[in-house]
């Protein structure tokens, strides 16, 4: 798993080391193989450069990957990279909800709903 964020390095480090809500639930280093912030590439989302960088580094093809996004520019970047995208609901993206829903392949209200869907699809 990887993170491709439009936030800066400092904020990512705060999430990893200081955000108790995140730290108490999961360790970034244990879960994610790659964590890229906006400084990882010259072009920001909706340009797909960051996704291409991750695909190359992990040696995977776009059809082997699923991107989970919460914003319109993130969904656009996934589409621009020809990678399927699942949208995780975020109230701050409600202003773009119709466009987001048109561009994504999957929609979920939260991670629990997404995991239940995956289990059902895999008959797990």
C-alpha positions in Angstrom: 0.0 0.0 0.0 1.1 3.5 -0.7 0.1 7.1 0.1 0.2 9.8 -2.6 -0.7 13.0 -0.8 -0.8 16.6 -1.9 0.1 17.7 1.6 3.7 18.7 2.5 6.4 16.6 4.1 6.1 18.3 7.4 2.4 17.5 7.7 3.0 13.9 6.8 5.7 13.6 9.5 3.2 15.1 12.0 0.6 12.5 11.0 3.2 9.7 11.4 4.8 10.9 14.7 2.4 13.3 16.5 -1.2 12.6 15.5 -2.4 10.4 18.4 -5.6 9.6 16.6 -3.6 8.0 13.7 -0.8 6.6 15.9 -3.2 4.7 18.1 -4.8 3.0 15.1 -1.9 2.2 12.8 1.8 2.7 12.1 2.5 4.4 8.8 5.8 2.5 8.4 4.2 -0.9 9.1 1.3 -0.4 6.7 2.6 1.6 3.8 5.5 0.7 1.5 5.6 4.2 0.1 4.5 7.6 1.5 4.9 10.4 -1.0 3.9 14.0 -0.3 3.7 16.8 -2.9 7.4 17.2 -3.1 7.9 13.7 -4.6 7.1 15.0 -8.1 7.1 18.3 -10.0 3.5 18.1 -11.1 0.7 17.9 -8.6 -2.7 16.2 -8.9 -4.7 16.0 -11.1 -1.5 15.3 -13.0 -0.9 11.5 -12.6 2.9 11.8 -12.2 2.8 10.7 -8.5 0.9 7.6 -9.4 3.2 6.7 -12.2 6.1 7.0 -9.8 4.5 4.6 -7.3 3.6 2.1 -10.1 7.2 2.2 -11.3 8.7 1.8 -7.9 6.4 -1.1 -6.9 6.6 -2.6 -10.3 2.9 -2.9 -10.8 0.6 -2.2 -13.8 -2.3 0.3 -13.6 -4.8 -2.5 -13.9 -3.3 -4.2 -10.8 -3.8 -1.1 -8.6 -6.7 0.6 -6.9 -6.6 4.2 -5.7 -8.7 5.3 -2.7 -9.4 9.0 -2.9 -11.6 11.6 -1.2 -11.3 14.6 -3.5 -12.1 15.6 -7.0 -8.4 16.3 -8.0 -7.4 13.0 -6.5 -10.1 11.2 -8.6 -9.1 13.1 -11.7 -5.4 12.1 -11.1 -6.5 8.4 -10.8 -8.5 8.7 -14.0 -5.6 10.4 -15.7 -3.4 7.5 -14.8 -6.0 5.0 -16.0 -6.3 3.4 -12.5 -9.6 2.4 -11.0 -10.6 4.7 -8.1 -12.7 4.1 -5.0 -14.0 7.3 -3.3 -14.1 7.4 0.5 -16.7 9.9 1.6 -15.3 13.2 3.0 -17.8 16.0 3.9 -15.2 18.6 2.7 -15.7 17.3 -0.9 -19.5 17.6 -0.9 -19.3 20.6 -3.2 -17.8 18.3 -5.9 -19.8 15.2 -5.0 -21.7 14.9 -8.3 -18.6 15.1 -10.4 -16.6 12.8 -8.1 -19.4 10.2 -8.3 -19.4 10.4 -12.1 -15.6 9.8 -12.3 -15.1 7.0 -9.8 -15.7 3.2 -10.1 -16.6 2.6 -6.4 -18.1 4.8 -3.6 -17.9 4.1 0.2 -19.0 6.0 3.3 -16.2 4.6 5.4 -13.5 1.9 5.4 -15.7 -0.6 7.2 -18.2 -0.4 4.3 -15.3 -0.8 1.8 -13.9 -3.8 3.7 -17.4 -5.5 3.8 -17.7 -4.9 0.1 -14.3 -6.5 -0.6 -15.2 -9.5 1.7 -18.4 -10.0 -0.2 -16.8 -9.8 -3.6 -14.1 -12.2 -2.6 -16.6 -14.4 -0.7 -14.2 -14.1 2.3 
